[in-house]
Amino acid sequence: MKRIRSATPQKMVDRIKSYPERGAVMRTTRQLSITLPNDMADALRERVSRGEYASESEAVREGLRALFARDRAVEAWLRTEVAAAYDAVAADPGRTVSAKAVRDRLVAEHSGEE
């Protein structure tokens, strides 16, 4: 009986790596399984049933896009405004006000003094 040789693991890896080069279409999505609390799952299904979204996946994608946009906005704020304020205080520590001074001023303002 003649033995049939299979491809070596390295040849298989090389073959798999070559697929994109031969024009194979790569999948642009990935299926995930997630677990949600009941109230979130119900709210998600309700939005889909009302027609706000075509599918639960579409709603989750929209939520993730909003989350990523918020994260980018926070990062931009930290890089610009917060970093600039920190640099200004580091350059001139005399510009700071103690927590006690802020508290005393707030107490005075709320008690009608000043």
C-alpha atoms as an extended CHARMM CRD file, in Angstrom:
* protein
*
       114  EXT
         1         1  MET       CA              0.0000000000        0.0000000000        0.0000000000  PROA      1               0.0000000000
         2         2  LYS       CA              1.4090000000        3.3630000000       -1.0130000000  PROA      2               0.0000000000
         3         3  ARG       CA              1.4550000000        6.0260000000        1.6880000000  PROA      3               0.0000000000
         4         4  ILE       CA              0.1250000000        9.4570000000        0.7610000000  PROA      4               0.0000000000
         5         5  ARG       CA              2.2470000000       12.3030000000        2.0520000000  PROA      5               0.0000000000
         6         6  SER       CA              0.4470000000       15.3130000000        3.3860000000  PROA      6               0.0000000000
         7         7  ALA       CA              1.8130000000       18.8370000000        3.2110000000  PROA      7               0.0000000000
         8         8  THR       CA              4.2770000000       19.7490000000        5.9170000000  PROA      8               0.0000000000
         9         9  PRO       CA              3.0440000000       22.2370000000        8.5120000000  PROA      9               0.0000000000
        10        10  GLN       CA              5.3620000000       24.9350000000        7.1100000000  PROA      10              0.0000000000
        11        11  LYS       CA              4.0020000000       24.4360000000        3.5960000000  PROA      11              0.0000000000
        12        12  MET       CA              0.4880000000       24.7490000000        4.9840000000  PROA      12              0.0000000000
        13        13  VAL       CA              1.4010000000       27.9890000000        6.7520000000  PROA      13              0.0000000000
        14        14  ASP       CA              2.9730000000       29.3360000000        3.5660000000  PROA      14              0.0000000000
        15        15  ARG       CA             -0.1440000000       28.3690000000        1.6080000000  PROA      15              0.0000000000
        16        16  ILE       CA             -2.4340000000       30.1080000000        4.1220000000  PROA      16              0.0000000000
        17        17  LYS       CA             -0.2780000000       33.2340000000        4.0970000000  PROA      17              0.0000000000
        18        18  SER       CA             -0.4610000000       33.3290000000        0.3090000000  PROA      18              0.0000000000
        19        19  TYR       CA             -4.2550000000       33.5280000000        0.0780000000  PROA      19              0.0000000000
        20        20  PRO       CA             -4.4860000000       37.3230000000        0.2810000000  PROA      20              0.0000000000
        21        21  GLU       CA             -1.7960000000       37.5720000000       -2.3900000000  PROA      21              0.0000000000
        22        22  ARG       CA             -3.8940000000       35.4490000000       -4.7440000000  PROA      22              0.0000000000
        23        23  GLY       CA             -6.8650000000       37.7810000000       -4.4670000000  PROA      23              0.0000000000
        24        24  ALA       CA             -8.9310000000       35.8940000000       -1.9170000000  PROA      24              0.0000000000
        25        25  VAL       CA            -11.4950000000       38.0780000000       -0.1900000000  PROA      25              0.0000000000
        26        26  MET       CA            -10.7930000000       38.4670000000        3.5210000000  PROA      26              0.0000000000
        27        27  ARG       CA            -13.7410000000       38.6500000000        5.8800000000  PROA      27              0.0000000000
        28        28  THR       CA            -14.1110000000       42.1110000000        7.4140000000  PROA      28              0.0000000000
        29        29  THR       CA            -16.3030000000       41.0650000000       10.3250000000  PROA      29              0.0000000000
        30        30  ARG       CA            -15.9170000000       38.6630000000       13.2070000000  PROA      30              0.0000000000
        31        31  GLN       CA            -18.7070000000       36.9030000000       15.0150000000  PROA      31              0.0000000000
        32        32  LEU       CA            -18.6390000000       37.2450000000       18.8020000000  PROA      32              0.0000000000
        33        33  SER       CA            -20.7800000000       35.8880000000       21.5690000000  PROA      33              0.0000000000
        34        34  ILE       CA            -21.4960000000       38.3430000000       24.3790000000  PROA      34              0.0000000000
        35        35  THR       CA            -23.3680000000       38.1160000000       27.6430000000  PROA      35              0.0000000000
        36        36  LEU       CA            -25.5220000000       41.0440000000       28.7380000000  PROA      36              0.0000000000
        37        37  PRO       CA            -27.5560000000       41.6680000000       31.8630000000  PROA      37              0.0000000000
        38        38  ASN       CA            -31.2440000000       40.9490000000       31.2680000000  PROA      38              0.0000000000
        39        39  ASP       CA            -32.2410000000       44.6140000000       31.3180000000  PROA      39              0.0000000000
        40        40  MET       CA            -29.6500000000       45.5120000000       28.6670000000  PROA      40              0.0000000000
        41        41  ALA       CA            -30.6090000000       42.5460000000       26.4730000000  PROA      41              0.0000000000
        42        42  ASP       CA            -34.2910000000       43.4930000000       26.7630000000  PROA      42              0.0000000000
        43        43  ALA       CA            -33.5680000000       47.1230000000       25.9090000000  PROA      43              0.0000000000
        44        44  LEU       CA            -31.4940000000       46.0430000000       22.9160000000  PROA      44              0.0000000000
        45        45  ARG       CA            -34.2320000000       43.7510000000       21.5920000000  PROA      45              0.0000000000
        46        46  GLU       CA            -36.8630000000       46.4510000000       22.1890000000  PROA      46              0.0000000000
        47        47  ARG       CA            -34.9190000000       48.9680000000       20.0800000000  PROA      47              0.0000000000
        48        48  VAL       CA            -34.6030000000       46.4380000000       17.2810000000  PROA      48              0.0000000000
        49        49  SER       CA            -38.3020000000       45.5200000000       17.4540000000  PROA      49              0.0000000000
        50        50  ARG       CA            -39.2650000000       49.2320000000       17.2920000000  PROA      50              0.0000000000
        51        51  GLY       CA            -37.1970000000       49.5420000000       14.1320000000  PROA      51              0.0000000000
        52        52  GLU       CA            -34.5330000000       51.8200000000       15.5430000000  PROA      52              0.0000000000
        53        53  TYR       CA            -31.9400000000       49.2980000000       14.3660000000  PROA      53              0.0000000000
        54        54  ALA       CA            -32.0690000000       46.5720000000       11.7330000000  PROA      54              0.0000000000
        55        55  SER       CA            -30.4510000000       44.0350000000       14.0590000000  PROA      55              0.0000000000
        56        56  GLU       CA            -28.9490000000       43.5880000000       17.4870000000  PROA      56              0.0000000000
        57        57  SER       CA            -25.5130000000       43.5790000000       15.8530000000  PROA      57              0.0000000000
        58        58  GLU       CA            -26.1980000000       46.9650000000       14.2630000000  PROA      58              0.0000000000
        59        59  ALA       CA            -27.2120000000       48.4110000000       17.6290000000  PROA      59              0.0000000000
        60        60  VAL       CA            -24.0970000000       47.0500000000       19.3350000000  PROA      60              0.0000000000
        61        61  ARG       CA            -21.8870000000       48.4180000000       16.5240000000  PROA      61              0.0000000000
        62        62  GLU       CA            -23.5070000000       51.8550000000       16.9120000000  PROA      62              0.0000000000
        63        63  GLY       CA            -22.9240000000       51.7250000000       20.6680000000  PROA      63              0.0000000000
        64        64  LEU       CA            -19.2830000000       50.7960000000       20.1550000000  PROA      64              0.0000000000
        65        65  ARG       CA            -18.8180000000       53.6160000000       17.6250000000  PROA      65              0.0000000000
        66        66  ALA       CA            -20.2290000000       56.0550000000       20.2180000000  PROA      66              0.0000000000
        67        67  LEU       CA            -17.9350000000       54.6320000000       22.9080000000  PROA      67              0.0000000000
        68        68  PHE       CA            -14.8820000000       54.9080000000       20.6520000000  PROA      68              0.0000000000
        69        69  ALA       CA            -15.8290000000       58.4990000000       19.7070000000  PROA      69              0.0000000000
        70        70  ARG       CA            -16.1530000000       59.4020000000       23.3920000000  PROA      70              0.0000000000
        71        71  ASP       CA            -12.7750000000       57.8280000000       24.1300000000  PROA      71              0.0000000000
        72        72  ARG       CA            -11.1750000000       59.8480000000       21.3040000000  PROA      72              0.0000000000
        73        73  ALA       CA            -12.7820000000       63.0410000000       22.6420000000  PROA      73              0.0000000000
        74        74  VAL       CA            -11.5180000000       62.3810000000       26.1810000000  PROA      74              0.0000000000
        75        75  GLU       CA             -8.0200000000       61.6480000000       24.8620000000  PROA      75              0.0000000000
        76        76  ALA       CA             -8.0240000000       64.8710000000       22.8310000000  PROA      76              0.0000000000
        77        77  TRP       CA             -9.2240000000       66.8540000000       25.8730000000  PROA      77              0.0000000000
        78        78  LEU       CA             -6.5100000000       65.3230000000       28.0490000000  PROA      78              0.0000000000
        79        79  ARG       CA             -3.7990000000       66.0490000000       25.4730000000  PROA      79              0.0000000000
        80        80  THR       CA             -4.8530000000       69.6290000000       24.8720000000  PROA      80              0.0000000000
        81        81  GLU       CA             -6.6230000000       71.2530000000       27.8140000000  PROA      81              0.0000000000
        82        82  VAL       CA             -5.5360000000       69.1210000000       30.7660000000  PROA      82              0.0000000000
        83        83  ALA       CA             -1.9300000000       68.8380000000       29.6390000000  PROA      83              0.0000000000
        84        84  ALA       CA             -1.7980000000       72.5860000000       29.0080000000  PROA      84              0.0000000000
        85        85  ALA       CA             -3.2330000000       73.3410000000       32.4680000000  PROA      85              0.0000000000
        86        86  TYR       CA             -0.7640000000       70.9550000000       34.0920000000  PROA      86              0.0000000000
        87        87  ASP       CA              2.1410000000       72.5530000000       32.2140000000  PROA      87              0.0000000000
        88        88  ALA       CA              0.9720000000       76.0330000000       33.2800000000  PROA      88              0.0000000000
        89        89  VAL       CA              0.8130000000       75.0160000000       36.9590000000  PROA      89              0.0000000000
        90        90  ALA       CA              4.1760000000       73.2540000000       36.7420000000  PROA      90              0.0000000000
        91        91  ALA       CA              5.7030000000       76.4050000000       35.2510000000  PROA      91              0.0000000000
        92        92  ASP       CA              4.1450000000       78.6980000000       37.8980000000  PROA      92              0.0000000000
        93        93  PRO       CA              3.0790000000       76.8390000000       41.0730000000  PROA      93              0.0000000000
        94        94  GLY       CA              1.9970000000       80.1670000000       42.6050000000  PROA      94              0.0000000000
        95        95  ARG       CA             -1.0970000000       80.0620000000       40.3800000000  PROA      95              0.0000000000
        96        96  THR       CA             -2.5880000000       77.2420000000       42.4400000000  PROA      96              0.0000000000
        97        97  VAL       CA             -5.1840000000       77.5900000000       45.1650000000  PROA      97              0.0000000000
        98        98  SER       CA             -5.3210000000       75.2370000000       48.1240000000  PROA      98              0.0000000000
        99        99  ALA       CA             -8.3090000000       72.9830000000       48.6980000000  PROA      99              0.0000000000
       100       100  LYS       CA             -8.9340000000       74.7700000000       52.0180000000  PROA      100             0.0000000000
       101       101  ALA       CA             -9.0650000000       78.1510000000       50.2820000000  PROA      101             0.0000000000
       102       102  VAL       CA            -11.5680000000       76.8190000000       47.7200000000  PROA      102             0.0000000000
       103       103  ARG       CA            -13.6860000000       75.2450000000       50.4700000000  PROA      103             0.0000000000
       104       104  ASP       CA            -13.6540000000       78.4490000000       52.5710000000  PROA      104             0.0000000000
       105       105  ARG       CA            -14.6830000000       80.5040000000       49.5280000000  PROA      105             0.0000000000
       106       106  LEU       CA            -17.5500000000       78.1300000000       48.7010000000  PROA      106             0.0000000000
       107       107  VAL       CA            -18.7890000000       78.1560000000       52.3000000000  PROA      107             0.0000000000
       108       108  ALA       CA            -18.6930000000       81.9510000000       52.2920000000  PROA      108             0.0000000000
       109       109  GLU       CA            -20.5650000000       82.1810000000       48.9880000000  PROA      109             0.0000000000
       110       110  HSD       CA            -23.2960000000       79.7730000000       50.1430000000  PROA      110             0.0000000000
       111       111  SER       CA            -23.7290000000       81.4510000000       53.4910000000  PROA      111             0.0000000000
       112       112  GLY       CA            -24.2420000000       84.8560000000       51.8930000000  PROA      112             0.0000000000
       113       113  GLU       CA            -20.9210000000       86.2910000000       53.0960000000  PROA      113             0.0000000000
       114       114  GLU       CA            -18.0300000000       87.3560000000       50.9310000000  PROA      114             0.0000000000
